[in-house]
Amino acid sequence: MSVLPDGPGKVVIRGVRSDPLTTPITHRPTGRPLTDLTRWELGVDEYASRVCVSLANVPGVTVAGVPGAGKTSGVNKFVCDFAPSAAVQIATADGKVSRASEGDYADLVKRMFAFCGDDLDEANALFKRLVELRKRRSATIRDVLGVKNMWHVGPSPEWPLTVLIIDEAHTYFREYKGNDAETKRLAALTAENARLVEDLVKKGRSVGILVILISQKTTGDAIPTFIRDVCPIGLSFAQKTVEAAVAALGEDIRNWPDSSPVTLQDPAYVGVAVMAMQGRPGYTRIRTPYVSDADAARVADATSHLTADPDLCLDALLRTTGRTAPPTPSLTK
């Protein structure tokens, strides 16, 4: 039973006879473009009500949870829902694999304008490429869009919302300790990776760049706190320790033990996440739907023709305004 305020002098009383969180649900993507690119439908809460979050003016999202808890599945739904829109372009760095064909994004890579695996040099090149895009957008947004903030006019095929998914994020940020030349090189590379992603999270919001960071634990050694703490949306699937839950959701989760992701370790809760929702007290538990590999492949195949390099989109847009486009960074997919 839940009692929540619903305006002056009103309350909403809700009750359930069975637990929607332990009832798996399946999502079959329609393949049609979303009418509202600012809405991310996550799933349903413990009262079977739909849960949506706004992506407008959101620079970053963190997703945490033990292996097999539902992290990647939840992000797969995001890709499948947004893929049918040419106003969204996606790049992915997956630290679990060396090639896309080996991992969770094998069926979706056709709809991504860039992908890299666990190679730190390739990831560094991708992050540099997106920082250069951020700089170019920042330098031209007023002249091209007539606004300082892309969200005032919304994403378009000419200026798409550019999403960077960093799965197993700790792969790219870990500290290397040692005195040999290779270890020092890798240490410098991961430090630069952190600096580049920090740039995207702290400066990319107004120009339409969103970073989604996924890691088993979002402690400071996995995702640097100067990146993690700037991300306004944080989800956590099942966790083994309170410390991991606090890293993912903040200190206040200690005051809501019944909502803690530590309570989600039962197999019945695979696919259930916890997050703080604006306008709601405490934390909300959400059952995220499962998207089959076949449906993911179907959507990626059907929408692959919409894949475009945001840099080339900006070049074309600048040409229509009579401006000279700055050089486009090069990186092979």
C-alpha positions as CSV (number, residue, x, y, z in Angstrom):
1,M,0.0,0.0,0.0
2,S,1.3,3.5,-0.9
3,V,-0.1,6.9,0.0
4,L,1.4,9.9,-1.9
5,P,0.4,13.6,-2.1
6,D,-1.4,14.6,-5.4
7,G,-1.8,18.3,-5.2
8,P,-3.4,20.5,-2.5
9,G,-5.7,18.5,-0.3
10,K,-5.4,15.3,-2.3
11,V,-3.6,12.0,-1.9
12,V,-3.3,9.0,-4.2
13,I,-3.7,5.6,-2.4
14,R,-2.4,2.6,-4.4
15,G,-2.3,-1.1,-3.6
16,V,-1.3,-4.3,-5.4
17,R,-2.4,-7.9,-4.8
18,S,0.8,-9.3,-6.5
19,D,4.3,-8.0,-7.0
20,P,4.9,-6.4,-10.4
21,L,8.6,-6.4,-9.7
22,T,8.8,-10.2,-9.7
23,T,6.7,-10.5,-12.9
24,P,9.1,-10.5,-16.0
25,I,7.9,-8.3,-18.9
26,T,8.9,-8.3,-22.5
27,H,9.2,-5.3,-24.7
28,R,8.8,-5.7,-28.5
29,P,10.1,-2.6,-30.2
30,T,7.7,-1.1,-32.8
31,G,10.4,0.1,-35.1
32,R,8.6,3.5,-35.3
33,P,10.3,6.8,-34.3
34,L,9.5,8.1,-30.9
35,T,7.3,11.1,-30.8
36,D,9.2,12.6,-27.9
37,L,13.0,12.1,-27.9
38,T,13.2,13.6,-24.4
39,R,11.4,10.6,-22.7
40,W,13.2,7.4,-21.8
41,E,10.6,4.8,-20.7
42,L,12.4,2.6,-18.2
43,G,9.7,0.1,-17.2
44,V,7.1,-0.1,-14.4
45,D,7.3,0.5,-10.7
46,E,6.1,-1.7,-7.8
47,Y,2.5,-0.5,-8.5
48,A,2.8,-1.4,-12.2
49,S,2.8,2.3,-13.2
50,R,5.0,3.4,-16.1
51,V,8.3,5.0,-15.2
52,C,9.8,7.6,-17.5
53,V,12.7,10.0,-17.1
54,S,13.4,13.1,-19.1
55,L,16.7,13.2,-21.0
56,A,16.4,16.9,-21.8
57,N,19.5,18.7,-20.4
58,V,20.9,15.5,-19.0
59,P,24.6,15.2,-19.5
60,G,25.1,11.7,-18.1
61,V,23.6,8.5,-16.7
62,T,25.2,5.9,-14.6
63,V,24.0,2.3,-14.5
64,A,25.4,-0.1,-11.9
65,G,24.8,-3.7,-10.8
66,V,26.3,-7.1,-10.4
67,P,26.9,-9.3,-13.5
68,G,23.7,-10.7,-15.0
69,A,21.4,-8.3,-13.1
70,G,20.0,-6.6,-16.2
71,K,22.3,-3.6,-16.9
72,T,23.0,-4.2,-20.6
73,S,19.5,-5.5,-21.3
74,G,18.1,-2.2,-20.0
75,V,20.5,-0.2,-22.3
76,N,19.6,-2.5,-25.2
77,K,16.0,-1.3,-24.8
78,F,17.2,2.3,-24.9
79,V,19.0,1.7,-28.2
80,C,16.0,-0.2,-29.8
81,D,13.6,2.5,-28.8
82,F,15.7,5.4,-30.1
83,A,17.2,3.7,-33.1
84,P,14.3,4.5,-35.5
85,S,14.9,8.2,-35.2
86,A,17.5,9.8,-37.4
87,A,17.8,12.6,-34.8
88,V,19.7,10.1,-32.5
89,Q,23.2,8.8,-33.2
90,I,25.0,6.3,-31.0
91,A,28.6,5.3,-30.3
92,T,29.7,2.5,-28.0
93,A,32.8,1.5,-26.1
94,D,32.4,-2.0,-24.6
95,G,35.1,-3.0,-22.2
96,K,34.0,-6.6,-22.1
97,V,35.0,-7.5,-25.6
98,S,37.6,-7.0,-28.3
99,R,35.1,-6.9,-31.2
100,A,31.4,-6.1,-31.4
101,S,30.6,-9.6,-32.7
102,E,31.8,-11.1,-29.3
103,G,29.5,-9.1,-27.0
104,D,26.1,-7.8,-26.1
105,Y,26.0,-5.2,-28.9
106,A,26.6,-7.6,-31.8
107,D,23.0,-7.2,-33.0
108,L,22.9,-3.4,-32.5
109,V,26.3,-2.3,-33.9
110,K,24.8,-1.7,-37.4
111,R,22.9,1.2,-35.8
112,M,26.1,2.7,-34.3
113,F,28.3,5.2,-36.0
114,A,31.3,4.1,-34.0
115,F,32.2,1.1,-31.8
116,C,35.4,0.0,-30.0
117,G,36.2,-2.8,-27.6
118,D,38.6,-3.0,-24.7
119,D,41.6,-1.6,-26.7
120,L,42.6,1.5,-24.7
121,D,44.1,3.2,-27.7
122,E,40.9,2.8,-29.8
123,A,38.8,4.0,-26.9
124,N,41.0,7.0,-26.5
125,A,40.6,7.8,-30.2
126,L,36.8,7.6,-29.9
127,F,36.7,9.8,-26.8
128,K,39.0,12.4,-28.5
129,R,36.7,12.3,-31.6
130,L,33.6,13.1,-29.5
131,V,35.4,15.8,-27.6
132,E,36.3,17.4,-30.9
133,L,32.7,17.2,-31.9
134,R,31.7,18.8,-28.6
135,K,34.1,21.7,-29.3
136,R,32.9,22.2,-32.8
137,R,29.3,22.2,-31.7
138,S,30.0,24.6,-28.8
139,A,31.7,27.0,-31.3
140,T,28.9,27.0,-33.8
141,I,25.6,26.4,-32.0
142,R,24.5,30.0,-31.8
143,D,25.2,30.7,-35.4
144,V,23.6,27.5,-36.7
145,L,20.7,26.8,-34.3
146,G,20.2,30.3,-33.0
147,V,20.2,29.2,-29.4
148,K,22.8,28.5,-26.7
149,N,21.1,25.2,-25.7
150,M,20.2,22.5,-28.3
151,W,17.3,21.4,-26.0
152,H,15.5,24.7,-26.7
153,V,14.9,23.4,-30.2
154,G,15.4,19.7,-29.8
155,P,17.4,17.1,-31.7
156,S,17.2,16.9,-35.4
157,P,18.9,14.7,-38.2
158,E,21.1,17.7,-38.9
159,W,22.0,18.1,-35.2
160,P,21.3,14.7,-33.6
161,L,21.4,13.8,-29.9
162,T,24.7,12.0,-29.8
163,V,24.8,9.2,-27.2
164,L,28.1,7.6,-26.0
165,I,27.6,4.3,-24.2
166,I,30.6,3.2,-22.2
167,D,30.0,-0.4,-21.0
168,E,32.3,-1.9,-18.3
169,A,33.5,1.7,-17.9
170,H,36.2,0.7,-15.4
171,T,38.1,-0.8,-18.2
172,Y,38.9,2.6,-19.6
173,F,39.6,4.4,-16.3
174,R,41.5,2.0,-14.1
175,E,44.8,3.0,-12.5
176,Y,47.9,1.2,-13.7
177,K,50.7,1.1,-11.3
178,G,54.3,0.2,-12.3
179,N,57.5,1.6,-13.5
180,D,57.9,-0.1,-16.8
181,A,57.3,1.9,-20.0
182,E,54.2,0.1,-21.1
183,T,52.5,0.4,-17.7
184,K,53.3,4.1,-17.6
185,R,51.9,4.5,-21.1
186,L,48.6,2.8,-20.1
187,A,48.4,4.8,-16.9
188,A,48.7,8.0,-19.0
189,L,46.1,6.7,-21.4
190,T,43.5,5.9,-18.8
191,A,44.1,9.3,-17.1
192,E,43.5,11.0,-20.4
193,N,40.4,8.9,-21.0
194,A,38.9,10.1,-17.7
195,R,39.7,13.7,-18.7
196,L,38.1,13.4,-22.1
197,V,34.9,11.8,-20.7
198,E,34.8,14.4,-18.0
199,D,34.8,17.0,-20.8
200,L,31.8,15.4,-22.5
201,V,29.8,15.0,-19.3
202,K,30.5,18.5,-18.0
203,K,30.3,20.4,-21.3
204,G,28.2,18.3,-23.6
205,R,24.8,18.8,-22.2
206,S,23.8,22.0,-24.0
207,V,25.1,20.8,-27.4
208,G,23.2,17.5,-27.3
209,I,25.8,14.9,-26.1
210,L,24.7,12.3,-23.6
211,V,27.1,9.8,-21.9
212,I,25.8,6.5,-20.4
213,L,28.3,4.8,-18.1
214,I,27.8,1.2,-17.1
215,S,29.8,-0.6,-14.5
216,Q,29.3,-3.3,-11.9
217,K,30.2,-0.9,-9.2
218,T,30.3,2.9,-9.6
219,T,32.8,3.4,-6.9
220,G,35.5,6.0,-7.5
221,D,38.0,3.4,-8.7
222,A,35.6,2.3,-11.4
223,I,34.2,5.6,-12.5
224,P,36.1,8.7,-11.2
225,T,33.9,10.7,-8.9
226,F,34.5,13.9,-10.9
227,I,32.5,12.1,-13.7
228,R,30.1,10.0,-11.7
229,D,28.8,12.8,-9.4
230,V,28.0,15.1,-12.4
231,C,25.6,12.5,-13.8
232,P,22.1,13.4,-12.6
233,I,20.5,10.1,-13.4
234,G,21.7,7.0,-11.6
235,L,20.3,3.5,-11.7
236,S,21.4,0.5,-9.8
237,F,20.4,-3.1,-10.4
238,A,21.3,-5.7,-7.7
239,Q,24.3,-5.0,-5.5
240,K,26.1,-7.2,-3.0
241,T,27.1,-4.5,-0.5
242,V,25.7,-1.3,0.9
243,E,28.9,0.5,-0.1
244,A,28.2,-0.3,-3.7
245,A,24.6,0.8,-3.4
246,V,25.8,4.1,-1.9
247,A,28.3,4.7,-4.7
248,A,25.5,4.1,-7.2
249,L,22.6,6.0,-5.6
250,G,24.1,8.3,-2.9
251,E,24.3,8.3,0.9
252,D,20.5,8.7,1.3
253,I,19.9,5.1,0.2
254,R,21.1,4.1,3.7
255,N,17.9,5.7,5.0
256,W,15.7,3.5,2.7
257,P,16.8,0.0,3.4
258,D,13.7,-1.6,1.9
259,S,14.5,0.1,-1.5
260,S,18.2,-0.8,-1.5
261,P,19.5,-2.7,-4.5
262,V,21.1,-5.0,-1.9
263,T,17.6,-6.5,-1.5
264,L,17.5,-7.4,-5.2
265,Q,19.9,-10.4,-5.2
266,D,17.1,-13.0,-5.6
267,P,16.9,-14.3,-9.2
268,A,13.3,-13.2,-9.3
269,Y,14.6,-9.6,-9.3
270,V,16.9,-9.9,-12.4
271,G,16.0,-6.9,-14.5
272,V,14.9,-4.7,-11.5
273,A,16.7,-1.5,-10.8
274,V,16.5,1.3,-8.2
275,M,16.7,5.0,-8.8
276,A,15.7,8.3,-7.2
277,M,12.8,9.9,-9.1
278,Q,12.4,13.7,-9.1
279,G,9.2,14.6,-7.2
280,R,9.0,11.3,-5.4
281,P,10.2,10.7,-1.8
282,G,12.8,8.0,-1.3
283,Y,13.7,5.6,-4.1
284,T,11.7,3.9,-6.8
285,R,12.2,0.2,-7.8
286,I,11.6,-0.4,-11.5
287,R,11.0,-3.6,-13.5
288,T,12.8,-3.1,-16.8
289,P,11.5,-5.1,-19.8
290,Y,13.5,-7.7,-21.7
291,V,14.2,-7.2,-25.4
292,S,15.0,-10.4,-27.3
293,D,18.1,-10.6,-29.4
294,A,15.9,-11.3,-32.4
295,D,14.0,-8.1,-31.9
296,A,17.2,-6.1,-31.4
297,A,18.6,-7.5,-34.6
298,R,15.4,-6.7,-36.4
299,V,15.4,-3.1,-35.3
300,A,19.1,-2.6,-36.1
301,D,18.7,-4.0,-39.6
302,A,15.6,-1.9,-40.3
303,T,17.2,1.3,-39.1
304,S,20.8,0.9,-40.1
305,H,20.3,3.3,-43.0
306,L,19.7,6.0,-40.5
307,T,23.2,5.7,-39.0
308,A,25.2,8.9,-39.7
309,D,28.4,10.4,-38.3
310,P,27.4,13.5,-36.3
311,D,30.6,15.3,-37.5
312,L,29.5,14.9,-41.1
313,C,26.0,16.1,-40.2
314,L,27.6,19.2,-38.7
315,D,29.7,19.7,-41.8
316,A,26.6,19.6,-44.0
317,L,24.7,21.9,-41.7
318,L,27.5,24.4,-41.7
319,R,27.7,24.4,-45.5
320,T,24.0,25.3,-45.7
321,T,24.7,28.4,-43.6
322,G,27.7,29.4,-45.7
323,R,30.2,28.8,-42.9
324,T,33.5,27.0,-43.3
325,A,33.5,23.8,-41.4
326,P,36.4,23.1,-39.1
327,P,38.4,19.9,-39.9
328,T,36.6,16.7,-39.1
329,P,38.5,14.2,-36.8
330,S,39.1,10.9,-38.5
331,L,38.4,7.5,-37.0
332,T,37.5,4.3,-38.7
333,K,34.5,2.4,-37.3
